[in-house]
Amino acid sequence: MELILKQDVESLGFKDDIVTVKNGYGRNFLIPQGQAILATISAKKVLAENLKQRAYKDKKIIDDANKISEALKTLEIKIAAKAGAGDKLFGSVSNIDVATALENEGQSIDKKYIMVTGGHVKRLGKYTATIRLHREVTVELPFEVIAQVN
């Protein structure tokens, strides 16, 4: 079944992509949730026209995303967390903590666009997070988890 995505779907595609999925997944989940529509001939023509018009607008959005990525590359993020014996943390550091640290540095990025390498960090040390600013612009953000001083 061919569908046109109306919004980004994790591990499937981005908005306005034409994807092929199994009939049950499309009919029972994507279409009722409002995440996709059937890719009929007329829907494909409308999509092609919309993509042509949006190409101009996307150029400005990509330029803005590149400026933000350059600003992120200059940041040194240190996240303080409570640690026990050795370098093991009480709890973990996740994308929410990285988003909070970026907010403190003046960069507001939604937590759903941040992926910490390895999921949750459970030890002190240096790690990286991948931030998706646009479908074509991603940036690797190094950060360090340090012990919190009481």
DSSP file (Angstrom, degrees, kcal/mol; ACC not computed):
  #  RESIDUE AA STRUCTURE BP1 BP2  ACC     N-H-->O    O-->H-N    N-H-->O    O-->H-N    TCO  KAPPA ALPHA  PHI   PSI    X-CA   Y-CA   Z-CA
    1    1 A M              0   0    0      0, 0.0    20,-2.5     0, 0.0     2,-0.5   0.000 360.0 360.0 360.0 127.0    0.0    0.0    0.0
    2    2 A E  E     +A   20   0A   0     18,-0.2    37,-2.1    37,-0.1     2,-0.3  -0.787 360.0 177.6 -93.9 131.9    1.4    3.4   -1.0
    3    3 A L  E     -AB  19  38A   0     16,-2.8    16,-2.5    -2,-0.5     2,-0.5  -0.933  28.3-136.3-131.4 154.1    0.9    6.3    1.4
    4    4 A I  E     -AB  18  37A   0     33,-2.9    33,-2.1    -2,-0.3     2,-0.2  -0.960  30.9-129.2-106.8 121.7    1.8    9.9    1.5
    5    5 A L  E     - B   0  36A   0     12,-2.5    11,-2.9    -2,-0.5    31,-0.3  -0.516  16.8-166.5 -74.2 134.0    3.0   10.9    5.1
    6    6 A K  S    S+     0   0    0     29,-2.8     2,-0.3    -2,-0.2    30,-0.2   0.572  76.4  10.7 -93.3 -12.9    1.3   13.9    6.5
    7    7 A Q  S    S-     0   0    0     28,-1.0    -1,-0.2     7,-0.1     2,-0.1  -0.959  99.3 -71.1-154.5 167.3    3.8   14.2    9.4
    8    8 A D        -     0   0    0     -2,-0.3     2,-0.5     7,-0.1     6,-0.2  -0.431  44.5-162.6 -64.9 133.4    7.2   12.7   10.3
    9    9 A V  B >>  -C   13   0B   0      4,-2.8     4,-2.1    -2,-0.1     3,-2.1  -0.986  26.4-111.0-121.8 123.1    6.9    9.1   11.4
   10   10 A E  T 34 S-     0   0    0     -2,-0.5     4,-0.0     1,-0.3     0, 0.0  -0.238  96.9  -1.7 -55.4 132.6    9.7    7.6   13.4
   11   11 A S  T 34 S+     0   0    0      1,-0.1    -1,-0.3     0, 0.0     0, 0.0   0.603 127.9  68.5  60.3  17.4   11.7    4.9   11.4
   12   12 A L  T <4 S-     0   0    0     -3,-2.1     2,-0.3     1,-0.3    -2,-0.2   0.636 102.4 -73.4-124.2 -50.3    9.4    5.2    8.4
   13   13 A G  B  <  -C    9   0B   0     -4,-2.1    -4,-2.8     6,-0.1    -1,-0.3  -0.980  41.8 -77.3 170.2-179.3    9.9    8.6    6.8
   14   14 A F    >   -     0   0    0     -2,-0.3     3,-1.7    -6,-0.2    -9,-0.3  -0.502  63.0 -66.5-100.7 170.1    9.4   12.4    6.8
   15   15 A K  T 3  S+     0   0    0      1,-0.3    -9,-0.2    -2,-0.2    -1,-0.2  -0.275 120.5  16.3 -56.2 139.0    6.4   14.5    6.0
   16   16 A D  T 3  S+     0   0    0    -11,-2.9     2,-0.3     1,-0.3    -1,-0.3   0.563  91.0 136.2  69.9  13.2    5.4   14.4    2.4
   17   17 A D    <   -     0   0    0     -3,-1.7   -12,-2.5   -12,-0.1     2,-0.6  -0.646  54.8-131.4 -81.8 147.1    7.4   11.2    1.6
   18   18 A I  E     +A    4   0A   0     -2,-0.3     2,-0.3   -14,-0.2   -14,-0.2  -0.911  36.8 177.6 -98.5 119.2    5.7    8.5   -0.4
   19   19 A V  E     -A    3   0A   0    -16,-2.5   -16,-2.8    -2,-0.6     2,-0.5  -0.854  28.4-134.7-124.0 156.1    6.2    5.2    1.4
   20   20 A T  E     +A    2   0A   0     -2,-0.3     2,-0.3   -18,-0.2   -18,-0.2  -0.957  34.5 164.8-110.7 123.1    5.1    1.6    0.9
   21   21 A V        -     0   0    0    -20,-2.5     2,-0.1    -2,-0.5    -9,-0.0  -0.829  43.9 -81.3-129.8 168.3    3.8   -0.1    4.0
   22   22 A K     >  -     0   0    0     -2,-0.3     4,-2.1     1,-0.1     5,-0.2  -0.409  44.4-114.9 -68.6 150.4    1.8   -3.3    4.7
   23   23 A N  H  > S+     0   0    0      1,-0.2     4,-3.0     2,-0.2     5,-0.3   0.882 112.6  50.2 -56.0 -44.7   -1.9   -2.9    4.2
   24   24 A G  H  > S+     0   0    0      1,-0.2     4,-2.7     2,-0.2     5,-0.4   0.900 109.5  50.2 -64.4 -42.1   -2.8   -3.5    7.9
   25   25 A Y  H  >>S+     0   0    0      2,-0.2     5,-2.1     3,-0.2     4,-1.3   0.912 117.4  40.5 -62.7 -43.5   -0.3   -0.9    9.2
   26   26 A G  I  <>S+     0   0    0     -4,-2.1     5,-2.5     3,-0.2    -2,-0.2   0.942 121.5  40.1 -69.5 -48.4   -1.5    1.7    6.8
   27   27 A R  I  <5S+     0   0    0     -4,-3.0    -2,-0.2    -5,-0.2    -3,-0.2   0.858 125.0  34.3 -72.3 -37.3   -5.3    1.0    7.1
   28   28 A N  I  <5S+     0   0    0     -4,-2.7    -3,-0.2    -5,-0.3    -1,-0.2   0.673 134.0  11.5 -97.3 -18.1   -5.4    0.3   10.9
   29   29 A F  I  X5S+     0   0    0     -4,-1.3     4,-2.0    -5,-0.4     6,-0.3   0.720 121.5  43.1-123.3 -60.6   -2.8    2.7   12.2
   30   30 A L  I  4XS+     0   0    0     -5,-2.1     5,-2.3     1,-0.2     6,-1.0   0.920 117.4  41.8 -64.4 -48.0   -1.4    5.4    9.9
   31   31 A I  T >4<S+     0   0    0     -5,-2.5     3,-1.2    -6,-0.2    -1,-0.2   0.942 116.7  46.3 -69.0 -47.7   -4.6    6.6    8.2
   32   32 A P  T 345S+     0   0    0      0, 0.0    -1,-0.2     0, 0.0    -2,-0.2   0.849 110.8  54.2 -63.9 -30.9   -6.8    6.6   11.3
   33   33 A Q  T 3<5S-     0   0    0     -4,-2.0    -2,-0.2     1,-0.0    -3,-0.1   0.582 114.3-119.3 -76.2  -8.6   -4.2    8.4   13.3
   34   34 A G  T < 5S+     0   0    0     -3,-1.2    -3,-0.2    -4,-0.4    -4,-0.1   0.703  81.9 119.3  78.8  19.7   -4.0   11.1   10.6
   35   35 A Q  S   <S+     0   0    0     -5,-2.3   -29,-2.8    -6,-0.3   -28,-1.0   0.598  75.6  15.1 -92.6 -12.0   -0.4   10.4    9.9
   36   36 A A  E     -B    5   0A   0     -6,-1.0     2,-0.3   -31,-0.3   -31,-0.2  -0.984  57.4-151.5-155.1 162.0   -0.9    9.4    6.3
   37   37 A I  E     -B    4   0A   0    -33,-2.1   -33,-2.9    -2,-0.3     2,-0.1  -0.915  42.5 -84.7-130.6 161.4   -3.2    9.5    3.3
   38   38 A L  E     -B    3   0A   0     -2,-0.3     2,-1.5   -35,-0.2   -35,-0.2  -0.400  37.8-126.0 -64.8 140.6   -3.6    7.1    0.4
   39   39 A A        +     0   0    0    -37,-2.1    -1,-0.1   -20,-0.1   -37,-0.1  -0.568  45.3 165.6 -90.8  73.5   -1.2    7.9   -2.5
   40   40 A T     >  -     0   0    0     -2,-1.5     4,-2.2     1,-0.1     5,-0.2  -0.309  52.6-101.0 -79.2 171.3   -3.7    8.2   -5.3
   41   41 A I  H  > S+     0   0    0      1,-0.2     4,-1.7     2,-0.2     5,-0.1   0.921 124.1  46.0 -61.2 -44.6   -2.8    9.7   -8.7
   42   42 A S  H  > S+     0   0    0      1,-0.2     4,-2.2     2,-0.2    -1,-0.2   0.883 110.9  52.6 -68.1 -36.8   -4.5   13.0   -7.8
   43   43 A A  H  > S+     0   0    0      1,-0.2     4,-2.3     2,-0.2    -1,-0.2   0.874 108.3  51.8 -65.4 -36.0   -2.9   13.1   -4.3
   44   44 A K  H  X S+     0   0    0     -4,-2.2     4,-2.3     2,-0.2    -1,-0.2   0.877 108.9  50.4 -67.3 -37.2    0.5   12.6   -6.0
   45   45 A K  H  X S+     0   0    0     -4,-1.7     4,-2.0     2,-0.2    -2,-0.2   0.917 111.6  47.5 -66.0 -43.0   -0.1   15.5   -8.4
   46   46 A V  H  X S+     0   0    0     -4,-2.2     4,-2.4     1,-0.2    -2,-0.2   0.907 112.0  51.2 -63.2 -41.7   -1.2   17.8   -5.5
   47   47 A L  H  X S+     0   0    0     -4,-2.3     4,-2.5     1,-0.2    -2,-0.2   0.911 107.8  51.9 -62.2 -43.4    1.9   16.7   -3.5
   48   48 A A  H  X S+     0   0    0     -4,-2.3     4,-1.8     1,-0.2    -1,-0.2   0.904 111.3  47.4 -61.1 -42.0    4.2   17.5   -6.5
   49   49 A E  H  X S+     0   0    0     -4,-2.0     4,-1.9     2,-0.2    -1,-0.2   0.911 112.3  49.4 -66.4 -42.3    2.8   21.0   -6.8
   50   50 A N  H  X S+     0   0    0     -4,-2.4     4,-2.1     1,-0.2    -2,-0.2   0.887 109.4  52.2 -64.2 -38.5    3.1   21.6   -3.0
   51   51 A L  H  X S+     0   0    0     -4,-2.5     4,-1.2     2,-0.2    -1,-0.2   0.875 107.4  52.6 -66.2 -36.4    6.7   20.4   -3.0
   52   52 A K  H  X S+     0   0    0     -4,-1.8     4,-0.5     1,-0.2     3,-0.3   0.925 112.6  44.4 -63.0 -44.0    7.6   22.8   -5.9
   53   53 A Q  H  X S+     0   0    0     -4,-1.9     4,-0.6     1,-0.2     3,-0.4   0.834 112.9  51.6 -70.1 -31.9    6.1   25.7   -3.9
   54   54 A R  H  X S+     0   0    0     -4,-2.1     4,-2.7     1,-0.2    -1,-0.2   0.687  88.3  80.5 -80.4 -17.0    7.8   24.7   -0.7
   55   55 A A  H  X S+     0   0    0     -4,-1.2     4,-1.1    -3,-0.3    -1,-0.2   0.878  93.9  49.1 -57.2 -39.2   11.3   24.4   -2.2
   56   56 A Y  H  X S+     0   0    0     -4,-0.5     4,-0.9    -3,-0.4     3,-0.4   0.926 112.7  46.4 -66.3 -45.3   11.8   28.1   -2.0
   57   57 A K  H  X S+     0   0    0     -4,-0.6     4,-1.6     1,-0.2     3,-0.4   0.869 106.7  59.2 -65.9 -36.8   10.6   28.3    1.7
   58   58 A D  H  X S+     0   0    0     -4,-2.7     4,-2.8     1,-0.2     5,-0.2   0.815  94.7  64.6 -63.6 -30.6   12.8   25.3    2.6
   59   59 A K  H  X S+     0   0    0     -4,-1.1     4,-2.0    -3,-0.4    -1,-0.2   0.922 104.8  44.6 -60.1 -43.6   16.0   27.1    1.5
   60   60 A K  H  X S+     0   0    0     -4,-0.9     4,-2.3    -3,-0.4    -1,-0.2   0.902 113.0  51.0 -67.0 -41.0   15.5   29.7    4.2
   61   61 A I  H  X S+     0   0    0     -4,-1.6     4,-2.3     1,-0.2    -2,-0.2   0.902 110.5  49.1 -63.7 -41.1   14.6   27.1    6.9
   62   62 A I  H  X S+     0   0    0     -4,-2.8     4,-2.3     2,-0.2    -1,-0.2   0.895 109.4  52.2 -66.3 -39.7   17.8   25.1    6.0
   63   63 A D  H  X S+     0   0    0     -4,-2.0     4,-1.9    -5,-0.2    -2,-0.2   0.917 110.7  47.8 -61.5 -42.7   19.9   28.3    6.2
   64   64 A D  H  X S+     0   0    0     -4,-2.3     4,-2.1     1,-0.2    -2,-0.2   0.902 110.8  51.3 -63.6 -40.9   18.5   29.0    9.7
   65   65 A A  H  X S+     0   0    0     -4,-2.3     4,-2.3     1,-0.2    -2,-0.2   0.870 108.1  52.5 -64.8 -36.6   19.1   25.4   10.7
   66   66 A N  H  X S+     0   0    0     -4,-2.3     4,-2.0     2,-0.2    -1,-0.2   0.882 107.8  51.5 -66.6 -37.6   22.8   25.6    9.5
   67   67 A K  H  X S+     0   0    0     -4,-1.9     4,-1.9     2,-0.2    -2,-0.2   0.918 111.0  47.7 -63.7 -42.6   23.2   28.8   11.6
   68   68 A I  H  X S+     0   0    0     -4,-2.1     4,-2.3     1,-0.2    -2,-0.2   0.897 109.7  53.2 -64.8 -39.6   21.9   27.0   14.7
   69   69 A S  H  X S+     0   0    0     -4,-2.3     4,-1.8     1,-0.2    -1,-0.2   0.881 107.7  50.6 -64.9 -36.9   24.2   24.0   14.0
   70   70 A E  H  X S+     0   0    0     -4,-2.0     4,-0.8     1,-0.2    -1,-0.2   0.899 110.7  49.4 -65.5 -39.2   27.2   26.3   13.8
   71   71 A A  H >< S+     0   0    0     -4,-1.9     3,-0.6     1,-0.2     4,-0.4   0.879 110.1  51.6 -66.0 -37.2   26.2   27.9   17.2
   72   72 A L  H >< S+     0   0    0     -4,-2.3     3,-1.1     1,-0.2    -1,-0.2   0.848 101.4  61.0 -68.4 -33.5   25.8   24.4   18.7
   73   73 A K  H 3< S+     0   0    0     -4,-1.8    -1,-0.2     1,-0.3    -2,-0.2   0.761 101.6  53.5 -66.4 -23.4   29.2   23.3   17.6
   74   74 A T  T << S+     0   0    0     -4,-0.8    -1,-0.3    -3,-0.6    -2,-0.2   0.625  90.1  99.7 -85.5 -12.6   30.8   26.0   19.7
   75   75 A L    <   -     0   0    0     -3,-1.1     2,-0.6    -4,-0.4    27,-0.0  -0.448  58.4-154.2 -78.2 145.8   29.1   25.0   22.9
   76   76 A E        -     0   0    0     -2,-0.1     2,-0.5    65,-0.1    67,-0.1  -0.948  17.9-161.0-115.7 107.3   30.7   22.9   25.6
   77   77 A I  E     -d  143   0C   0     65,-0.8    67,-2.3    -2,-0.6     2,-0.4  -0.773  12.3-179.6 -95.7 126.9   28.0   21.1   27.5
   78   78 A K  E     -d  144   0C   0     -2,-0.5     2,-0.6    65,-0.2    67,-0.2  -0.994   9.2-162.2-124.3 124.2   28.6   19.8   31.0
   79   79 A I  E     -d  145   0C   0     65,-3.1    67,-2.5    -2,-0.4     2,-0.4  -0.927   9.7-146.9-110.5 119.7   25.8   18.0   32.7
   80   80 A A  E     +d  146   0C   0     -2,-0.6     2,-0.3    65,-0.2    67,-0.2  -0.713  25.4 169.5 -87.2 132.1   26.1   17.5   36.5
   81   81 A A  E     -d  147   0C   0     65,-2.4    67,-2.1    -2,-0.4     2,-0.3  -0.985  40.9 -98.2-141.4 150.6   24.6   14.4   37.9
   82   82 A K        -     0   0    0     -2,-0.3     8,-2.6     8,-0.3     2,-0.3  -0.513  45.6-168.2 -69.7 130.4   24.8   12.6   41.3
   83   83 A A  B     -G   89   0D   0     -2,-0.3     6,-0.3    65,-0.3     3,-0.1  -0.916  10.0-156.3-124.8 148.9   27.3    9.8   41.2
   84   84 A G        -     0   0    0      4,-3.2    -1,-0.1    -2,-0.3     6,-0.1   0.039  57.6 -23.9 -97.8-151.0   28.1    7.0   43.5
   85   85 A A  S >  S-     0   0    0      2,-0.1     3,-1.1     4,-0.1    -1,-0.3  -0.342 122.5  -7.9 -62.1 139.9   31.3    5.0   44.1
   86   86 A G  T 3  S-     0   0    0      1,-0.2    -3,-0.0    -3,-0.1    37,-0.0  -0.562 124.8 -43.1  72.8-132.7   33.5    5.1   41.0
   87   87 A D  T 3  S+     0   0    0     -2,-0.3    37,-2.4    37,-0.1     2,-0.3   0.162  95.5 125.9-119.9  17.6   31.9    6.7   38.0
   88   88 A K  E <   -H  123   0E   0     -3,-1.1    -4,-3.2    35,-0.2    35,-0.2  -0.611  51.7-135.5 -82.8 136.3   28.4    5.1   38.2
   89   89 A L  E     -G   83   0E   0     33,-2.2     2,-0.9    -2,-0.3    -6,-0.3  -0.554  12.5-122.7 -89.3 151.6   25.4    7.5   38.3
   90   90 A F  E    S-     0   0E   0     -8,-2.6     2,-0.3    -2,-0.2    -8,-0.3  -0.860  93.5 -17.0 -84.3 107.7   22.3    7.5   40.5
   91   91 A G  E    S-     0   0E   0     -2,-0.9     2,-0.3    31,-0.1    -2,-0.2  -0.711  97.9 -83.5  92.2-148.3   19.8    7.4   37.7
   92   92 A S  E     -     0   0E   0     -2,-0.3     2,-0.5    30,-0.0    30,-0.2  -0.966  20.5-116.8-154.2 167.3   20.7    8.3   34.2
   93   93 A V  E     +H  121   0E   0     28,-2.4    28,-3.0    -2,-0.3     2,-0.2  -0.951  41.4 167.5-111.3 129.3   21.2   11.2   31.8
   94   94 A S     >  -     0   0    0     -2,-0.5     4,-1.7    26,-0.2     3,-0.4  -0.580  54.0 -75.0-129.0-170.2   18.9   11.2   28.7
   95   95 A N  H  > S+     0   0    0      1,-0.2     4,-2.4     2,-0.2     5,-0.1   0.783 125.7  61.4 -62.1 -27.4   17.8   13.5   25.9
   96   96 A I  H  > S+     0   0    0      2,-0.2     4,-2.1     1,-0.2    -1,-0.2   0.914 104.7  47.3 -65.1 -42.4   15.7   15.5   28.4
   97   97 A D  H  > S+     0   0    0     -3,-0.4     4,-2.3     2,-0.2    -2,-0.2   0.876 111.6  50.4 -67.2 -37.2   18.8   16.4   30.4
   98   98 A V  H  X S+     0   0    0     -4,-1.7     4,-2.4     2,-0.2    -2,-0.2   0.914 110.0  50.5 -65.7 -42.2   20.6   17.4   27.2
   99   99 A A  H  X S+     0   0    0     -4,-2.4     4,-2.1     1,-0.2    10,-0.3   0.888 111.0  49.3 -62.3 -39.2   17.7   19.6   26.1
  100  100 A T  H  X S+     0   0    0     -4,-2.1     4,-2.0     2,-0.2    -2,-0.2   0.909 110.4  50.0 -65.9 -42.1   17.7   21.3   29.6
  101  101 A A  H  X S+     0   0    0     -4,-2.3     4,-1.0     1,-0.2    -2,-0.2   0.892 111.4  48.7 -64.1 -39.4   21.4   21.9   29.3
  102  102 A L  H  <>S+     0   0    0     -4,-2.4     5,-2.7     1,-0.2     4,-0.3   0.878 108.2  54.7 -66.6 -37.3   21.0   23.4   25.9
  103  103 A E  H ><5S+     0   0    0     -4,-2.1     3,-1.2     1,-0.2    -2,-0.2   0.892 105.4  52.8 -61.7 -39.8   18.1   25.6   27.2
  104  104 A N  H 3<5S+     0   0    0     -4,-2.0    -1,-0.2     1,-0.3    -2,-0.2   0.778 107.5  52.5 -66.6 -26.0   20.5   26.9   29.9
  105  105 A E  T 3<5S-     0   0    0     -4,-1.0    -1,-0.3    -3,-0.3    -2,-0.2   0.450 125.9-101.7 -88.2  -1.6   22.9   27.8   27.2
  106  106 A G  T < 5S+     0   0    0     -3,-1.2     2,-0.6    -4,-0.3    -3,-0.2   0.559  86.9 117.4  96.2   8.6   20.3   29.8   25.3
  107  107 A Q      < -     0   0    0     -5,-2.7     2,-0.9    -6,-0.1    -1,-0.2  -0.933  49.5-156.7-112.6 112.1   19.4   27.2   22.6
  108  108 A S        +     0   0    0     -2,-0.6     2,-0.4    -5,-0.1    -8,-0.1  -0.777  24.9 160.8 -92.6 108.0   15.8   25.9   22.7
  109  109 A I        -     0   0    0     -2,-0.9    -6,-0.1   -10,-0.3    -7,-0.1  -0.995  41.2-114.7-129.7 131.2   15.6   22.5   21.0
  110  110 A D    >   -     0   0    0     -2,-0.4     3,-1.7     1,-0.1     4,-0.2  -0.358  21.9-127.3 -66.0 141.4   12.8   20.1   21.6
  111  111 A K  G >  S+     0   0    0      1,-0.3     3,-1.4     2,-0.2    -1,-0.1   0.739 103.9  67.5 -63.5 -24.3   13.8   16.8   23.3
  112  112 A K  G 3  S+     0   0    0      1,-0.3    -1,-0.3     3,-0.0    -2,-0.1   0.677  97.1  54.5 -73.4 -13.6   12.3   14.7   20.6
  113  113 A Y  G <  S+     0   0    0     -3,-1.7    19,-2.5   -18,-0.1     2,-0.5   0.381  94.8  84.3 -96.0   3.5   14.9   15.9   18.1
  114  114 A I  E <   -E  131   0C   0     -3,-1.4     2,-0.5    17,-0.2    17,-0.2  -0.921  55.3-174.3-110.6 128.2   17.8   14.9   20.4
  115  115 A M  E     -E  130   0C   0     15,-2.6    15,-3.1    -2,-0.5     2,-0.4  -0.971  15.0-147.6-122.6 116.7   19.1   11.3   20.4
  116  116 A V  E >   -E  129   0C   0     -2,-0.5     3,-2.4    13,-0.2     2,-0.2  -0.685  31.6-108.8 -81.0 131.0   21.8   10.4   22.9
  117  117 A T  T 3  S+     0   0    0     11,-2.3    11,-0.1    -2,-0.4    -1,-0.1  -0.427 105.7  14.3 -61.8 122.8   24.2    7.8   21.6
  118  118 A G  T 3  S-     0   0    0     -2,-0.2     2,-0.9     3,-0.1    -1,-0.3   0.485 111.8-104.3  89.9   3.4   23.4    4.6   23.4
  119  119 A G  S <  S+     0   0    0     -3,-2.4     2,-0.4     2,-0.0    -3,-0.2  -0.700  93.8  23.4  85.7-104.7   20.1    5.8   24.9
  120  120 A H  S    S-     0   0    0     -2,-0.9     2,-0.5   -26,-0.1   -26,-0.2  -0.845  73.7-135.7-104.1 135.6   20.6    6.6   28.5
  121  121 A V  E     +H   93   0E   0    -28,-3.0   -28,-2.4    -2,-0.4    -3,-0.1  -0.768  25.8 171.8 -89.5 128.5   24.0    7.5   30.0
  122  122 A K  E     +     0   0E   0     -2,-0.5   -33,-2.2   -30,-0.2     2,-0.3   0.295  57.6  55.0-121.2   7.5   24.7    5.7   33.3
  123  123 A R  E    S-H   88   0E   0    -35,-0.2   -35,-0.2   -30,-0.1    22,-0.1  -0.955  85.5 -99.4-138.0 157.4   28.4    6.6   33.9
  124  124 A L  S    S+     0   0    0    -37,-2.4     2,-0.3    -2,-0.3    22,-0.2  -0.395  73.6  76.8 -68.1 152.0   30.5    9.7   34.1
  125  125 A G  E    S- F   0 145C   0     20,-1.9    20,-3.2    -2,-0.1     2,-0.4  -0.889  80.6 -43.3 142.5-170.0   32.4   10.7   31.0
  126  126 A K  E     + F   0 144C   0     -2,-0.3     2,-0.3    18,-0.2    18,-0.2  -0.805  55.2 162.7-101.2 136.7   32.2   12.2   27.5
  127  127 A Y  E     - F   0 143C   0     16,-3.2    16,-3.0    -2,-0.4     2,-0.3  -0.844  27.0-126.7-140.7 173.6   29.4   11.3   25.1
  128  128 A T  E     - F   0 142C   0     -2,-0.3   -11,-2.3    14,-0.3     2,-0.4  -0.953  11.4-161.2-128.5 151.3   27.7   12.6   22.0
  129  129 A A  E     -EF 116 141C   0     12,-2.2    12,-3.5    -2,-0.3     2,-0.5  -0.979  15.9-136.1-127.3 142.9   24.2   13.4   21.1
  130  130 A T  E     -EF 115 140C   0    -15,-3.1   -15,-2.6    -2,-0.4     2,-0.5  -0.883  18.7-164.1-100.7 125.0   22.7   13.7   17.6
  131  131 A I  E     -EF 114 139C   0      8,-2.9     8,-2.4    -2,-0.5     2,-0.8  -0.942   7.4-154.0-113.8 124.5   20.4   16.7   17.1
  132  132 A R  E     + F   0 138C   0    -19,-2.5     6,-0.2    -2,-0.5     3,-0.1  -0.857  21.4 167.4-100.1 107.7   18.1   16.8   14.0
  133  133 A L  E    S-     0   0C   0      4,-2.0     2,-0.3    -2,-0.8     5,-0.2   0.752  73.4  -6.1 -88.0 -27.7   17.4   20.4   13.2
  134  134 A H  E >  S- F   0 137C   0      3,-1.8     3,-0.9   -69,-0.1    -1,-0.3  -0.944  82.4 -94.7-158.0 163.1   15.9   19.7    9.8
  135  135 A R  T 3  S+     0   0    0     -2,-0.3     3,-0.1     1,-0.3  -121,-0.0   0.778 129.4  35.1 -59.9 -23.3   15.6   16.5    7.7
  136  136 A E  T 3  S+     0   0    0      1,-0.1     2,-0.5    -4,-0.0    -1,-0.3   0.486 111.3  68.4-105.8  -5.4   18.8   17.6    5.9
  137  137 A V  E <   + F   0 134C   0     -3,-0.9    -4,-2.0     2,-0.0    -3,-1.8  -0.937  53.3 157.1-124.2 111.4   20.6   19.1    8.9
  138  138 A T  E     - F   0 132C   0     -2,-0.5     2,-0.4    -6,-0.2    -6,-0.2  -0.946  18.7-161.1-126.3 153.3   21.9   17.1   11.8
  139  139 A V  E     - F   0 131C   0     -8,-2.4    -8,-2.9    -2,-0.3     2,-0.6  -0.996  16.9-133.1-136.7 139.9   24.7   18.0   14.2
  140  140 A E  E     - F   0 130C   0     -2,-0.4   -10,-0.2   -10,-0.2    -2,-0.0  -0.826  24.2-163.5 -90.5 122.6   26.8   15.8   16.6
  141  141 A L  E     - F   0 129C   0    -12,-3.5   -12,-2.2    -2,-0.6     2,-0.3  -0.921   5.8-150.6-111.9 111.6   26.9   17.5   20.0
  142  142 A P  E     + F   0 128C   0      0, 0.0   -65,-0.8     0, 0.0     2,-0.3  -0.602  23.0 173.2 -77.5 140.9   29.6   16.3   22.4
  143  143 A F  E     -dF  77 127C   0    -16,-3.0   -16,-3.2    -2,-0.3     2,-0.4  -0.969  22.2-138.0-143.3 161.1   28.8   16.6   26.0
  144  144 A E  E     -dF  78 126C   0    -67,-2.3   -65,-3.1    -2,-0.3     2,-0.6  -0.967   6.2-146.1-125.2 135.6   30.3   15.6   29.3
  145  145 A V  E     -dF  79 125C   0    -20,-3.2   -20,-1.9    -2,-0.4     2,-0.3  -0.891  27.6-177.9 -99.3 120.0   28.7   14.1   32.3
  146  146 A I  E     -d   80   0C   0    -67,-2.5   -65,-2.4    -2,-0.6     2,-0.2  -0.789  33.0 -93.2-117.6 160.3   30.4   15.2   35.5
  147  147 A A  E     -d   81   0C   0     -2,-0.3     2,-0.3   -67,-0.2   -65,-0.2  -0.509  42.6-117.2 -73.2 137.6   29.9   14.5   39.2
  148  148 A Q        -     0   0    0    -67,-2.1     2,-0.5    -2,-0.2   -65,-0.3  -0.585  22.7-134.6 -77.1 132.1   27.6   16.9   41.0
  149  149 A V              0   0    0     -2,-0.3    -1,-0.0     1,-0.1   -67,-0.0  -0.763 360.0 360.0 -89.3 127.2   29.3   18.8   43.8
  150  150 A N              0   0    0     -2,-0.5    -1,-0.1     0, 0.0    -2,-0.0   0.472 360.0 360.0 -79.8 360.0   27.2   18.9   46.9
